[in-house]
Amino acid sequence: MNFNALSRQREIYVHGVAGIKPLIPIDFPSLELAAKQKLSSEAFAYIAGGAGLEFTMQANRSAWDKYAIVPRMLKSVGEATLSRTLLGHSYPLPFFLSPIGVLELAHPEGDLAVARACKETGVPMMVSNQASHSMEEISRVLAGSPWFFQLYVSRSDELVSSFVKRAEQAGANGLVITLDTTMLGWRPRDLNLAYLPFLQGKGIAQYTSDPVFQKLCRELPPDQNKKKINLHSIAGLLRLAAKVPGPYFENLRGKALDQVRTFTSIYSRPDLDWEAIEKIKSSTRLPVILKGIQHPDDAVRAMNAGIDAIYVSNHGGRQVDGAIGSIDALAAISPVVKNKIPVLFDSGIRCGADILKALALGASMVGIGRPYAYALALAGARGVEELILNLAADFELTMALAGGQEPMVNGQ
């Protein structure tokens, strides 16, 4: 797909003459509000929420104010280069879609709709460990379009190995290991609703489609805890039995609950350390990217360990409350990395100016998170595609008006 900011801008205005408004809101606040009005309270809380009092989420936005673009004039910016190279591959835009789990909360087609938008635009998709569809299904929809597999390192080494091998066989361009979710953060929005989608069989498709996971389910000891039975719990069991793979009545007899119990018993790994990362890296031919780096010393250690790229992110403020804004972390890490390895970035990206600032501060490519989940909720695959086109146009115009490929940013 060819991207041109002026053509995109003109298209929107010309459609307006015919009374056709944009498919999704252009600015992030309007986009989020529209999605909130459409989503269930549980779905919106899960997508929009963060850890604790959400100070880290606030920092992800307020920190941008420290870094101001200083436009330069008469720089002859008629021909803009939007493409970027990462780990030996060229991509049409300087951004990708960050991994987001349980996308079925936003839209019935979930990850498959996102994959169609990525296929249409060529923007890389990071497939979540907590996807609503298996990596193989998503890869088939992508049909050769680039994607990366995001891995949560579980308590089962055998399961981790199986996930990695499946990603290799399905054609992933790289393995993104998330470091900051060794346990689930304290998220009041979800807790107030007493809602965790995994317990309803949502967002666990990578697991239920895996032969090692199914073996672990069969080996699971019987559950000795008595459950409170009421109409609500019975209805939940009926939904769960229909949701997970397998014969419906067999699921009702306990198989569905066993799958959820197995997942909860192995999902997180509090003792994750550098030795475990090195073991995974040595077991795969895929490039390994470490996601969740926030401190320069961790970036240096990753480079010394031979990691292929690092990914500066605080999980969109969903894990640690009161933490540093992600763009501040990038500004501190880039000088120690010194372009020796690629640096990916996400958390708080909302517009073209954010993308431009992140690139100026040392990011190789930038990840888009919540905005595309909201676009998905509003208009499925077409909504995600529209968001990509809008961000590409916003970025290109901002870059050109700032003076070109390497804008001056105060605060560097």
C-alpha positions in Angstrom: 0.0 0.0 0.0 1.2 3.5 -0.9 1.0 6.1 1.9 0.6 9.8 1.1 -0.4 12.3 3.8 -1.8 14.9 1.4 -3.9 12.3 -0.5 -5.3 10.9 2.8 -6.1 14.4 4.0 -7.7 15.3 0.7 -9.7 12.1 0.7 -11.3 12.9 4.1 -12.2 16.4 3.0 -13.6 15.3 -0.4 -15.8 12.7 1.3 -17.1 15.4 3.6 -18.5 17.3 0.6 -20.6 14.2 -0.1 -21.7 14.1 3.6 -19.4 11.2 4.5 -17.7 11.5 7.8 -14.6 9.5 8.8 -15.3 5.9 9.7 -13.6 6.4 13.2 -12.8 9.5 15.1 -9.5 11.1 14.1 -8.2 12.3 17.5 -7.5 9.9 20.4 -9.9 11.4 23.0 -12.9 11.2 20.7 -11.8 7.7 19.6 -11.6 6.5 23.2 -14.9 8.1 24.1 -16.7 6.5 21.1 -15.2 3.0 22.0 -16.3 3.4 25.7 -19.9 4.0 24.6 -19.8 0.9 22.4 -17.9 -1.6 24.6 -19.2 -3.4 27.7 -18.1 -2.0 31.0 -15.9 -5.0 31.6 -14.3 -4.8 28.1 -13.6 -1.1 28.4 -12.1 -1.5 31.9 -9.8 -4.2 30.7 -8.5 -2.3 27.7 -8.4 1.2 29.1 -7.3 0.4 32.7 -3.9 0.5 34.3 -2.2 -0.5 37.6 -3.1 1.2 40.9 -4.2 4.8 40.7 -2.9 4.9 37.1 -0.1 7.4 37.7 2.1 5.5 35.3 -0.5 5.9 32.6 -0.6 9.6 33.4 3.2 9.8 33.2 3.1 8.1 29.8 1.3 11.1 28.6 2.6 14.0 30.7 6.2 13.1 30.0 5.8 14.0 26.4 5.6 17.7 27.4 9.3 17.7 28.2 10.2 17.1 24.6 9.2 19.8 22.2 9.6 19.7 18.4 11.5 22.8 17.1 10.4 23.2 13.4 13.0 24.1 10.9 12.2 26.0 7.7 13.1 25.8 4.0 14.3 22.2 4.3 12.8 20.9 1.0 10.6 18.2 2.4 8.6 17.2 -0.7 9.7 13.6 -0.7 9.2 11.9 2.6 10.7 8.5 3.5 8.3 6.7 5.9 9.9 3.2 5.7 12.1 1.7 8.4 14.4 -1.3 8.6 14.3 -3.6 11.6 16.4 -6.8 12.0 17.1 -7.0 8.3 13.6 -6.4 7.0 12.1 -3.3 5.6 8.7 -2.0 6.7 6.5 0.6 5.1 5.9 2.7 8.2 7.9 3.5 11.3 5.3 1.9 13.6 3.8 -1.5 14.3 0.8 -2.8 16.3 1.8 -3.7 19.8 0.6 -7.0 21.3 -2.8 -6.7 23.0 -4.5 -9.7 24.5 -8.2 -10.7 24.6 -9.1 -8.7 21.5 -12.4 -10.6 21.3 -13.5 -8.1 24.0 -13.3 -5.4 21.4 -14.7 -7.2 18.4 -15.9 -10.8 17.7 -13.2 -11.4 15.1 -10.5 -10.1 17.4 -7.0 -10.8 16.2 -8.1 -12.0 12.8 -9.6 -8.6 12.0 -6.4 -6.9 13.1 -4.4 -9.3 10.9 -6.5 -8.4 7.9 -5.7 -4.7 8.5 -2.0 -5.5 8.8 -2.1 -7.6 5.7 -3.7 -4.7 3.8 -1.2 -2.1 5.0 2.0 -4.1 5.5 2.3 -2.9 9.1 3.8 -5.5 11.3 1.5 -7.2 13.9 2.8 -8.4 17.2 0.7 -11.4 18.0 -0.2 -11.7 21.7 0.5 -14.7 23.9 -3.0 -14.0 25.2 -4.6 -13.8 21.8 -8.2 -14.9 21.1 -7.0 -17.0 18.2 -4.1 -19.3 17.8 -0.9 -18.0 16.1 -1.4 -20.4 13.3 -4.9 -19.0 12.5 -3.6 -15.4 12.7 -0.6 -16.3 10.5 -2.9 -17.8 7.8 -4.9 -14.5 7.6 -1.6 -12.5 7.5 -0.6 -14.7 4.5 3.0 -13.6 4.5 2.6 -10.2 6.0 5.2 -9.6 8.8 4.4 -10.6 12.4 6.2 -11.2 15.7 5.1 -13.5 18.5 5.0 -12.0 22.0 5.7 -14.6 24.6 4.9 -14.6 28.3 7.3 -17.1 30.0 5.1 -19.5 31.9 6.0 -21.9 34.7 6.2 -24.7 32.2 9.5 -24.8 30.3 7.9 -27.5 28.0 5.0 -25.2 27.1 7.4 -22.3 26.5 9.4 -24.4 24.1 6.3 -25.5 22.3 5.1 -21.9 21.9 8.5 -20.9 20.5 8.6 -23.9 18.0 5.1 -23.1 16.9 6.0 -19.5 16.2 9.0 -20.6 14.2 6.9 -23.0 12.1 4.1 -20.5 11.6 6.5 -18.0 10.1 7.1 -15.3 12.8 9.7 -12.7 12.1 10.9 -12.6 15.7 10.2 -13.5 19.3 9.2 -10.7 21.7 9.7 -11.9 25.3 7.7 -9.7 27.8 9.6 -9.2 31.0 7.3 -7.1 33.1 4.5 -9.6 33.7 6.0 -12.1 36.0 2.7 -11.7 37.9 -0.4 -9.8 37.1 -0.5 -6.1 38.2 -3.0 -4.7 40.6 -5.7 -3.3 38.3 -8.6 -1.6 40.2 -10.9 -1.2 37.2 -11.0 -5.0 36.7 -11.0 -5.7 40.4 -14.0 -3.5 41.0 -15.9 -5.5 38.4 -14.4 -8.8 39.7 -13.6 -9.6 36.1 -10.7 -11.4 34.6 -11.4 -12.6 31.0 -9.1 -15.6 31.2 -11.4 -17.2 33.8 -14.1 -17.2 31.1 -11.9 -18.9 28.6 -11.1 -15.7 26.7 -7.6 -14.9 25.6 -6.2 -18.3 26.1 -6.3 -19.6 22.5 -2.5 -20.0 22.3 -2.8 -22.4 25.2 -5.9 -24.4 24.3 -4.5 -25.0 20.8 -1.2 -26.3 22.1 -0.6 -30.1 22.5 1.7 -29.6 25.5 -0.9 -27.6 27.3 -3.5 -30.3 26.6 -1.2 -32.8 28.1 -0.8 -30.6 31.2 -4.5 -30.4 31.5 -4.8 -34.2 31.6 -2.1 -34.4 34.3 -3.8 -31.8 36.5 -4.7 -33.1 40.0 -8.4 -33.1 40.8 -9.8 -29.8 42.2 -10.5 -30.2 45.9 -12.0 -26.7 46.4 -15.8 -26.5 46.6 -17.3 -23.9 44.3 -20.3 -21.7 45.1 -23.0 -22.8 42.8 -25.8 -20.4 41.7 -27.5 -19.3 38.5 -24.6 -17.0 37.7 -22.0 -19.7 38.0 -24.0 -22.2 36.0 -24.5 -19.7 33.2 -20.7 -19.0 33.3 -20.0 -22.7 33.0 -22.3 -23.0 30.0 -20.5 -20.1 28.3 -17.1 -21.6 29.1 -18.1 -25.0 27.8 -19.1 -23.4 24.5 -16.0 -21.3 24.4 -13.0 -23.7 24.7 -12.2 -26.4 22.2 -13.6 -29.9 22.6 -17.0 -31.6 22.7 -19.6 -29.4 24.5 -20.8 -32.0 27.0 -17.3 -33.2 27.8 -16.4 -29.6 28.5 -19.5 -29.3 30.8 -18.3 -32.4 32.7 -15.2 -30.6 33.7 -12.7 -30.4 30.8 -13.4 -26.6 30.3 -12.7 -25.8 33.9 -9.6 -28.0 33.9 -8.2 -25.9 31.0 -8.8 -22.6 32.9 -7.3 -24.1 36.1 -4.3 -25.3 34.2 -3.8 -21.9 32.6 -4.0 -20.1 36.0 -1.6 -22.5 37.5 1.2 -21.9 35.0 0.4 -18.4 33.5 3.0 -16.3 35.3 6.6 -16.9 36.4 7.8 -14.8 39.3 11.3 -16.3 39.2 12.0 -15.3 35.6 15.7 -14.3 35.3 18.5 -13.7 32.8 19.4 -17.4 32.8 15.9 -18.3 31.6 16.1 -15.7 28.9 19.4 -17.0 27.7 18.0 -20.6 27.6 15.1 -19.5 25.4 17.4 -17.5 23.1 19.7 -20.5 22.6 16.8 -22.7 21.7 15.5 -20.6 18.8 16.6 -19.3 15.4 14.3 -16.4 15.7 15.6 -12.9 16.6 14.9 -12.3 20.3 13.5 -8.9 21.5 13.2 -8.2 25.2 10.0 -6.1 26.0 9.7 -4.1 29.2 13.2 -2.6 29.4 13.0 0.6 31.5 16.5 1.0 33.0 19.8 1.7 31.1 21.6 -1.0 33.1 19.1 -3.6 31.8 19.6 -2.4 28.3 23.3 -2.8 28.6 22.9 -6.3 30.1 20.6 -7.3 27.2 23.2 -6.1 24.7 26.0 -8.0 26.5 23.8 -11.1 26.5 23.5 -11.0 22.7 19.9 -10.0 22.6 18.9 -8.9 19.1 16.8 -5.9 20.1 15.2 -4.3 23.1 11.7 -2.9 23.5 11.3 0.1 25.9 7.8 -0.2 27.4 6.0 -0.1 30.7 3.1 -2.2 29.4 1.0 1.0 28.9 1.0 1.6 32.7 -0.8 -1.7 33.4 1.8 -3.3 35.6 3.6 -0.9 38.0 1.9 2.2 39.3 4.0 5.3 40.0 6.7 4.2 37.4 8.6 6.4 35.0 6.9 7.5 31.8 8.1 5.3 29.0 9.4 8.2 26.8 11.6 9.3 29.7 12.9 5.7 29.9 13.7 5.8 26.2 15.6 9.1 26.5 17.8 7.6 29.2 18.3 4.3 27.4 19.1 5.5 23.9 22.5 7.1 24.8 23.8 3.8 26.3 22.6 1.7 23.4 24.2 4.0 20.9 22.5 2.4 17.9 24.3 -0.9 18.6 21.0 -2.8 18.5 17.5 -1.7 17.5 15.3 -0.1 20.2 11.5 -0.5 19.9 9.2 1.6 21.9 5.6 1.8 23.1 3.4 3.2 25.9 1.5 6.4 25.4 1.7 6.9 21.7 -1.5 8.7 20.6 -0.6 10.7 17.4 1.9 11.5 14.7 3.9 14.0 16.9 4.4 11.3 19.5 5.8 8.9 16.9 8.1 11.6 15.6 9.4 12.5 19.1 10.0 8.8 19.9 12.0 8.3 16.7 14.0 11.5 17.4 14.8 10.2 20.9 16.3 7.0 19.6 13.4 4.5 18.8 13.9 2.4 15.7 10.2 1.7 15.4 7.2 2.6 17.6 4.3 0.5 18.8 0.7 1.5 18.7 -1.5 0.0 21.5 -4.9 1.1 22.8 -5.8 3.3 19.8 -6.0 0.3 17.5 -8.0 -1.7 20.1 -10.6 1.2 20.1 -10.6 1.4 16.3 -11.2 -2.4 16.2 -14.1 -2.0 18.6 -15.7 0.6 16.5 -15.3 -0.8 13.0 -13.4 -4.1 12.9 -10.7 -4.6 10.4 -11.6 -1.4 8.5 -11.4 0.6 11.6 -7.9 -0.6 12.3 -6.9 0.1 8.7 -8.3 3.6 8.9 -6.4 4.2 12.2 -3.1 3.1 10.5 -3.8 5.4 7.5 -4.6 8.3 9.8 -1.5 7.9 12.0 0.7 7.5 8.9 -0.7 10.8 7.5 -0.4 12.6 10.8 3.2 11.5 11.2 4.2 12.4 7.6 2.7 15.9 7.8 4.2 16.5 11.2 7.6 15.3 10.1 7.5 17.5 6.9 6.3 20.6 8.7 9.0 20.1 11.4 11.7 20.1 8.7 12.2 16.5 7.6 13.6 13.1 8.7 15.7 14.2 11.7 13.7 16.9 13.5 15.1 18.9 16.3 13.5 18.0 19.7 14.2 20.1 22.8 14.9 18.1 25.9 17.2 15.5 24.2 
